[in-house]
Amino acid sequence: MSNQGSAAKQVGSNQNQTAQDATTKSGTEQANLNSPVVSHAKGKDAHAKTGQDNAASTSAKATNANDTAQSVDQKQSVKSSDGFDGHRGQDGHKDDRNGHDGPDCRCEPHQDGGSTSATQKGSNDNSTEQHAKSNASTIQANINTGGGKGDVDQSNRADTSATASNHNSTDQSVNQNQDASGGSKHGKGSKGDATQEGTNTNSTTQDASSHASTEQVNIYAPITVFGYGSGGGDVNQSNDAKTKAESSNSNDTRQSVDQNQKGHGDAKQVGSNSNSTEQSASSNAKTQQVNIYAPISVYSHGSGSGDVHQGNSASTHASSTNGNGTGQNAGQAQGSAPSHN
């Protein structure tokens, strides 16, 4: 019976590539215009009240979310059987003098153990690229060029927000269990060669940018010619704005390689984790508010005698955040016994 051996090979791999791109843009434009021509104004029209108001809620939101899980599980058990080497005589023994069968042969049977070769290769490869961009803008304007005697109220209210966010979670694992044993320990040349290779590779790129802007303008510039007492009412101008831009990147990467190996002979284990993370976050929030009161009176006695109130209120906020969590683990357990000759 000739030598017997066995060879086993396992190869497992996962590959993934994800690209995400989210872009949003939102804009609001509001305008009020009052431009009467007043000359020698009389009657109720001259005392009419003028009210101009703008209110806006403008938001833009861009979001990317990715969750990747990769796993390679390998289990391998290889054992070779024993064999007999050489020719046999009639009595089942080998002639140890000349190698031929003969009735006078009285030698012991010679066993030659088989050999085993076991290989495991497991790999996970992942690449994630995320881009999020949002832009929100609000423009409000009130313009009054009248010259009446009534009150004038002008106001702008805006809530403008832009949000860009990327979320990524990657989980990679390679689990290998291998048992490669040769023939009987009493045989000649019993040998088990075992090789394990486990690899995790991950690359993450995240880019988030947001831009929020608010512009508010109130203009009261009446032109009065021969308008006695024109523009005598109160003038109230106000702007109220909440402007917010937020950009965030969040990444969570977990990599693990677990290897358990037994072999009578040569044993080799290779485990590696590789991770690369690149994050960029930028935010820009801007608020502009203007109140203008510029009456022009020509031969208009007593014009512009009312009270003038102007006010601006703004809450402007910009925030950029990068968050990254990486966990890597390589656990190896190996038992190797020398071969028996």
VMD Tcl script that draws the C-alpha trace (Angstrom):
set ca {
  {0.00 0.00 0.00}
  {1.53 3.32 -1.06}
  {1.79 6.58 0.86}
  {-1.46 8.42 1.35}
  {-1.83 12.12 1.95}
  {-4.51 14.75 1.96}
  {-4.64 18.41 1.11}
  {-7.44 20.81 2.00}
  {-7.80 24.46 1.08}
  {-10.40 27.02 2.07}
  {-10.63 30.50 0.59}
  {-13.32 32.96 1.67}
  {-13.52 36.63 0.78}
  {-15.95 39.53 1.00}
  {-15.57 42.72 -1.01}
  {-17.75 45.80 -0.77}
  {-17.58 49.32 -2.13}
  {-20.12 52.00 -1.24}
  {-20.36 55.56 -2.61}
  {-23.00 57.97 -1.35}
  {-23.62 61.57 -2.42}
  {-26.42 63.75 -1.02}
  {-26.94 67.40 -1.99}
  {-29.82 69.69 -1.00}
  {-30.50 73.35 -1.67}
  {-33.35 75.45 -0.36}
  {-34.00 79.15 -0.88}
  {-36.69 81.66 0.14}
  {-37.00 85.22 -1.18}
  {-39.63 87.65 0.11}
  {-40.19 91.32 -0.72}
  {-42.80 93.96 0.12}
  {-42.88 97.33 -1.64}
  {-45.05 100.33 -0.78}
  {-44.36 103.40 -2.90}
  {-47.24 105.91 -2.95}
  {-46.72 109.46 -4.21}
  {-47.88 112.04 -1.67}
  {-48.38 115.71 -2.46}
  {-50.60 117.93 -0.33}
  {-51.95 114.74 1.24}
  {-55.33 115.11 2.95}
  {-58.15 112.85 4.12}
  {-58.06 109.32 5.48}
  {-55.56 108.15 2.86}
  {-53.00 110.40 4.38}
  {-53.52 108.77 7.78}
  {-53.65 105.15 6.61}
  {-51.48 102.66 8.42}
  {-48.88 100.71 6.46}
  {-47.89 97.22 7.58}
  {-45.32 94.98 5.87}
  {-44.37 91.58 7.23}
  {-42.29 88.63 6.04}
  {-42.04 85.25 7.80}
  {-40.04 82.31 6.48}
  {-38.87 78.88 7.60}
  {-36.21 77.53 5.26}
  {-34.33 74.30 5.81}
  {-32.03 72.03 3.85}
  {-30.92 68.61 5.04}
  {-28.55 66.12 3.42}
  {-27.88 62.74 5.03}
  {-25.93 59.61 4.11}
  {-26.14 56.43 6.20}
  {-24.27 53.19 5.56}
  {-24.01 49.95 7.54}
  {-21.67 47.22 6.30}
  {-21.17 43.82 7.97}
  {-18.68 41.29 6.58}
  {-17.89 37.89 8.06}
  {-15.83 34.87 7.02}
  {-16.22 31.69 9.12}
  {-13.98 28.73 8.27}
  {-13.71 25.35 9.98}
  {-11.33 22.70 8.74}
  {-10.33 19.24 9.98}
  {-7.93 17.09 7.93}
  {-6.38 13.71 8.95}
  {-4.42 11.35 6.70}
  {-4.46 7.53 6.95}
  {-1.43 5.27 7.55}
  {0.14 3.19 4.73}
  {2.75 0.52 4.05}
  {5.77 1.12 1.91}
  {7.60 -1.47 -0.24}
  {6.77 -4.99 -1.56}
  {5.30 -7.77 0.48}
  {6.26 -11.45 0.56}
  {3.99 -14.46 0.77}
  {3.87 -14.16 4.49}
  {3.00 -10.50 4.30}
  {6.52 -9.33 5.19}
  {9.15 -7.46 3.30}
  {12.53 -9.03 2.45}
  {14.97 -6.67 4.19}
  {18.03 -8.21 2.48}
  {17.37 -7.58 -1.19}
  {13.99 -5.93 -1.24}
  {12.25 -8.94 -2.85}
  {9.61 -11.27 -1.57}
  {10.94 -14.39 0.04}
  {9.76 -17.10 2.40}
  {12.67 -16.46 4.72}
  {11.70 -12.89 5.38}
  {10.91 -12.36 9.03}
  {11.12 -8.54 9.34}
  {8.42 -6.44 10.98}
  {5.97 -4.56 8.80}
  {7.08 -0.99 8.18}
  {4.42 1.70 8.42}
  {4.80 5.03 6.67}
  {2.47 7.68 7.97}
  {0.63 9.95 5.55}
  {0.93 13.70 5.36}
  {-1.62 16.49 5.49}
  {-1.66 20.00 4.13}
  {-4.38 22.42 5.24}
  {-4.73 26.02 4.17}
  {-7.27 28.65 5.17}
  {-7.49 32.12 3.70}
  {-10.16 34.58 4.74}
  {-10.38 38.26 3.80}
  {-12.79 41.18 4.12}
  {-12.32 44.30 2.02}
  {-14.55 47.36 2.37}
  {-14.47 50.91 1.01}
  {-16.98 53.62 1.89}
  {-17.14 57.15 0.48}
  {-19.77 59.63 1.60}
  {-20.40 63.25 0.55}
  {-23.18 65.41 2.00}
  {-23.79 69.05 1.14}
  {-26.69 71.33 2.10}
  {-27.40 74.98 1.39}
  {-30.25 77.06 2.83}
  {-30.79 80.78 2.24}
  {-33.48 83.30 3.14}
  {-33.77 86.83 1.71}
  {-36.41 89.25 3.04}
  {-36.98 92.90 2.18}
  {-39.55 95.57 3.07}
  {-39.44 98.85 1.19}
  {-41.74 101.78 1.93}
  {-41.33 105.13 0.18}
  {-44.70 106.56 1.10}
  {-45.26 109.80 2.94}
  {-48.59 109.34 4.68}
  {-49.43 110.28 8.25}
  {-50.24 106.78 9.49}
  {-48.01 104.38 11.38}
  {-45.55 102.22 9.47}
  {-44.74 98.68 10.67}
  {-42.12 96.60 8.91}
  {-40.89 93.25 10.17}
  {-38.98 90.19 8.99}
  {-38.83 86.82 10.72}
  {-36.70 83.94 9.44}
  {-35.69 80.48 10.62}
  {-32.97 79.16 8.31}
  {-31.13 75.90 8.86}
  {-28.79 73.67 6.86}
  {-27.73 70.23 8.04}
  {-25.29 67.80 6.40}
  {-24.42 64.48 8.02}
  {-22.70 61.20 7.22}
  {-23.07 58.03 9.28}
  {-21.06 54.88 8.62}
  {-20.72 51.61 10.52}
  {-18.43 48.80 9.38}
  {-18.07 45.42 11.08}
  {-15.54 42.90 9.76}
  {-14.64 39.51 11.22}
  {-12.62 36.46 10.17}
  {-13.02 33.30 12.26}
  {-10.79 30.32 11.44}
  {-10.62 26.92 13.15}
  {-8.16 24.39 11.75}
  {-6.99 20.89 12.74}
  {-4.39 19.25 10.47}
  {-2.98 15.99 11.84}
  {-0.83 13.37 10.08}
  {-1.13 9.59 10.35}
  {-0.44 7.49 13.43}
  {2.13 8.89 15.75}
  {4.03 5.59 15.39}
  {4.24 5.81 11.62}
  {7.15 7.14 9.67}
  {6.92 10.71 8.44}
  {3.56 11.58 9.98}
  {3.24 15.26 9.33}
  {0.56 17.99 9.26}
  {1.29 21.38 7.75}
  {-1.28 24.05 8.66}
  {-1.52 27.62 7.38}
  {-4.02 30.31 8.33}
  {-4.26 33.80 6.85}
  {-6.89 36.29 7.97}
  {-7.11 39.89 6.73}
  {-9.47 42.81 7.30}
  {-9.09 45.98 5.22}
  {-11.29 49.06 5.54}
  {-11.19 52.57 4.10}
  {-13.66 55.34 4.98}
  {-13.87 58.85 3.50}
  {-16.46 61.32 4.75}
  {-17.08 64.91 3.67}
  {-19.87 67.08 5.10}
  {-20.44 70.78 4.39}
  {-23.34 73.08 5.20}
  {-24.06 76.73 4.49}
  {-26.91 78.77 5.94}
  {-27.48 82.47 5.30}
  {-30.16 85.01 6.21}
  {-30.48 88.52 4.80}
  {-33.09 90.95 6.11}
  {-33.66 94.54 5.04}
  {-36.17 97.21 6.11}
  {-36.16 100.52 4.26}
  {-38.40 103.47 5.03}
  {-37.55 106.46 2.85}
  {-40.64 108.59 2.19}
  {-40.42 111.53 -0.12}
  {-42.84 114.28 0.85}
  {-43.41 117.49 -1.12}
  {-45.74 120.12 0.30}
  {-47.19 117.50 2.60}
  {-48.01 119.24 5.84}
  {-47.72 116.84 8.76}
  {-46.92 113.90 6.52}
  {-44.96 111.06 7.99}
  {-46.23 111.91 11.41}
  {-46.99 108.36 12.42}
  {-44.72 106.02 14.36}
  {-42.24 103.90 12.42}
  {-41.42 100.42 13.67}
  {-38.81 98.28 11.96}
  {-37.62 94.90 13.22}
  {-35.67 91.87 12.05}
  {-35.58 88.52 13.83}
  {-33.43 85.68 12.50}
  {-32.33 82.21 13.57}
  {-29.60 80.89 11.33}
  {-28.00 77.51 11.90}
  {-25.53 75.36 9.97}
  {-24.45 71.94 11.24}
  {-22.11 69.39 9.67}
  {-21.24 66.04 11.21}
  {-19.39 62.86 10.36}
  {-19.71 59.68 12.39}
  {-17.74 56.51 11.75}
  {-17.56 53.25 13.71}
  {-15.22 50.50 12.53}
  {-14.74 47.11 14.21}
  {-12.29 44.53 12.94}
  {-11.44 41.14 14.42}
  {-9.38 38.12 13.41}
  {-9.74 34.93 15.51}
  {-7.52 31.96 14.66}
  {-7.32 28.52 16.31}
  {-4.86 26.02 14.89}
  {-3.55 22.48 15.60}
  {-0.99 20.64 13.53}
  {1.64 17.87 13.80}
  {4.38 19.59 11.88}
  {4.74 23.11 10.54}
  {2.09 25.63 11.61}
  {1.73 29.21 10.48}
  {-0.74 31.94 11.40}
  {-1.00 35.40 9.87}
  {-3.65 37.87 11.05}
  {-3.89 41.54 10.13}
  {-6.29 44.47 10.48}
  {-5.91 47.59 8.35}
  {-8.07 50.69 8.65}
  {-7.96 54.17 7.12}
  {-10.37 56.96 8.01}
  {-10.56 60.45 6.51}
  {-13.14 62.95 7.73}
  {-13.84 66.55 6.75}
  {-16.61 68.76 8.15}
  {-17.22 72.46 7.46}
  {-20.09 74.77 8.42}
  {-20.86 78.38 7.58}
  {-23.70 80.38 9.10}
  {-24.25 84.03 8.17}
  {-26.85 86.62 9.14}
  {-27.19 90.15 7.70}
  {-29.78 92.60 9.02}
  {-30.37 96.19 7.92}
  {-32.85 98.88 8.98}
  {-32.89 102.17 7.05}
  {-34.96 105.23 7.94}
  {-34.30 108.15 5.59}
  {-37.28 110.51 5.07}
  {-36.97 113.36 2.59}
  {-39.29 116.31 3.16}
  {-39.61 119.39 0.93}
  {-41.77 122.25 2.17}
  {-43.53 119.82 4.50}
  {-43.90 121.48 7.85}
  {-44.35 119.05 10.73}
  {-43.50 115.97 8.70}
  {-41.64 113.06 10.25}
  {-42.73 113.90 13.78}
  {-43.57 110.33 14.84}
  {-41.47 107.97 16.91}
  {-39.01 105.64 15.18}
  {-38.22 102.19 16.53}
  {-35.65 99.93 14.88}
  {-34.53 96.55 16.18}
  {-32.54 93.54 15.04}
  {-32.37 90.18 16.75}
  {-30.24 87.29 15.50}
  {-29.15 83.85 16.64}
  {-26.40 82.53 14.40}
  {-24.88 79.11 14.98}
  {-22.34 77.01 13.08}
  {-21.18 73.58 14.23}
  {-18.84 70.98 12.69}
  {-18.21 67.58 14.24}
  {-16.14 64.52 13.38}
  {-16.54 61.34 15.41}
  {-14.56 58.15 14.82}
  {-14.40 54.90 16.75}
  {-12.10 52.08 15.66}
  {-11.72 48.72 17.38}
  {-9.21 46.15 16.14}
  {-8.54 42.69 17.55}
  {-6.34 39.79 16.46}
  {-6.59 36.64 18.58}
  {-4.40 33.63 17.77}
  {-4.20 30.20 19.42}
  {-1.73 27.66 18.04}
  {-0.68 24.14 18.94}
  {2.07 22.45 16.93}
  {3.81 19.16 17.62}
  {6.89 17.93 15.73}
  {6.42 15.15 13.18}
  {7.41 11.57 14.09}
  {9.95 9.71 12.04}
}
mol new
graphics top color blue
foreach p $ca { graphics top sphere $p radius 0.5 }
foreach p [lrange $ca 0 end-1] q [lrange $ca 1 end] { graphics top cylinder $p $q radius 0.2 }
display resetview
